[in-house]
Structure formats: structure tokens, C-alpha cells
């Protein structure tokens, strides 16, 4: 349960911060778009989404620091198809989301268009939402499946601390 709680807090901290950074970029480059829904799948104003993301991220960071003494744990190296799939999904879904966020800032009219010329669905805006969610879920699952951090011996021979 403790591992799941930490994985949830780490995911909330990272994705909350990323959601807020996206809204901050919108505020800087397209302030008139702040009152529009953040996506067609989530009908919440962008500015509200940004404020909630910031609060969630800050609260998660505080709890992680207060309870665990650090914001992020480094799990021991691990192999396996499931963990590799989760880490790959977290990374590449986040990259797709970042690309689509830039698109929404530089040419927002394409958000309602199909993502690719191969099919009429999904649309760019929907894909951005699903990619963000897929990345968060994959990161959460990867953090719960990763082995715990390797233990090391302190210089005085006393087992303790976590290897960095």
C-alpha cells in the first residue's frame, strides 16, 4: 500500500506540474484562450485546470517531502516486458502530448482536425487528452511495479540509506 501511495503522489506531482506548465504557456502566448475548455474530453476551463493542477502538484510534492524526505525515488534497475511497455508508454505518450500542446499554441485550429491523414479519428485535441491520461496511468503502474530502491550500507557499516 505504501508503494502505491508513493507512486500515486509521484504521478500526481509530475502530471500536475505538466498540466500547469501547459496552462502557463497558454496564458503567456494565448491569454484569450484561458476560458475555453481544456479539451473536448474534459469540459473544464483551462485556467481552472491549471489552478487545480498546480495545487495537486504542490500538495503531492509537500507530502512526498514530508513523509519520504524526497520527491522522487530511484527504483533499482529492472527488466521485463511489462515494465518496459509501461515505461515506453509513459514516455512516448507524454512526448505525443507535448507535441500536441505545442500545436495547440502555434496553430490551435488543428485541434479539431484528425490526428493523421490515415483516418478521420481520433482528433488532435482528443488525442492530446488521451495521451496525457495514458502517460499518467502508465507512469503510476510503472512506479508500482518497479522494484524498491536498492539498499546500501552506510560508511560505518550500518545498513540504511537508499542508493542514489
N, C-alpha and C positions, 0 to 999 in steps of 0.2 A: 504494500500500500504506500509506503514511504517513497519507493521508486516511482510509482505512478504520480504521486503528488508533485515530486520534484520535476518529472518530465512535463506535467501539465503546466507548472509555473514557468519553466524554461520556455516552453512553446508560447505561452501567453505573453511573456516578456518580449520575445523576438518578434512574433507576428503582430503584437500590439504596437510595438515600435515601428515596424514596417508600414502598418496601416496609417499610423500618424504621419510618418515621413511622406507618404503619398499625398495625404491631405495637405500637408505643409507645402509641398511642391505645387499643388493646385492653387493654394492660397497665394503663393508667390507669383505664379505665372498666369492664372486664370481666376482671379478672385470672384468674378461674377458667376462662376460655376459651383461655388461652395454650397448653395442652397439646393442644387439638383441632387437627386438620389445617387448614392454611391455606385449602384449598378441596377440593372433590370431585375436581378435576383434578390437584391436586398434594398427595399424601398425606405432607406434611411438617408437623411440629408448628409452630404459629405462632411460638413463641419461638425455635425453631431457624431458621426462615425469617427472622425479624427479625435474629438474630445474623449470619447469612450475608449478608443484605442490607447490614447496617451495615459489615461487613468489606469486601465488594466495593466499596461506595461509597467508603469511606475509602481503600482501595488505589488505586482509579481516580483519585480526587482527588489523591493524592500523586504518582502517575505523571504526570498531566496537568501539575501544578505543576512537578515536577522536570524534565520533558522539554520542555514547551512554554512554561512560565512563566506560564500562566494556566489556569483551569479550563474556560473556555468560549470558543470563537472565535465571532466575529460574521461570518458569511459576507456577501459583497456581496449587495445586493438582487437577487432573481431572479424571473422569471415563468415560467409554463409550467404546463400541466395536470397533469403528473406530480408536479412539486414541490408544487403546490397541493393535490393529492389526498393526498400523503404528510403534509404539514403539517396539513391538516384532520383526517386520520385520527388522527395523533398527539395532537392537541389534544382532539378530541371523544371519542375512546376513553378518554383519561385523565380527562375530565370524567365519563363514564359510570362508570368505575372508582371515582372519588372518591365519587360519589353512592351507589354500591352499598356502598362501605366504610362510609359513614355509616349506611346501612340496617343493615349487619351489626352495628353498635354499638348502634343505637337499638331495633331490633326484629329480632334475629337469626333468629327463627323463620321469617322470609320468605325466607331464603336458599335453602330447598328448594322454594319455590313458583315457578311460571312467572314469567318476567320481565314478561310482559304478558298481558292478557286475550284477546289476538288468537290465541294459540297456546299449546299445552302445553309447548313447548320454545322456547328454552332456559330454564333455571332461573336465578334471580338469582345464585347462587353461581358457577355455570359462566360466566355472562356476565361477572362481575367478573374472573375469571381470564383469559378470552379478551380482554377489553378491555385489561387490563394488558399482556398479551403483544402485542396488536395495536399499542398505543401505543409500546411499546419497539421493535418491528420497524419501524414507520413512522418513528419518530424516527431510528433508525440509518440507514435508507435515505435519509431527507431530508438528514441530515448528510453522507452520502457523495455525494449528487447536487448539493448546494448549491455554487455557485461559491466558489473560495477567497476569503478576505478581500481587500478592496481594499488595494493598497499605497499608501503616501503618501510624500512627501518630507519628510525632517526639516527643521527650520528652517534648518539650514546648507546645504540643497540636496542633501544626501546621501540617495539612496533608501534606505529602510529600513522601520522600524516598520509596524505594522498599524493601519489606521484604526479608531477605536473606534465 
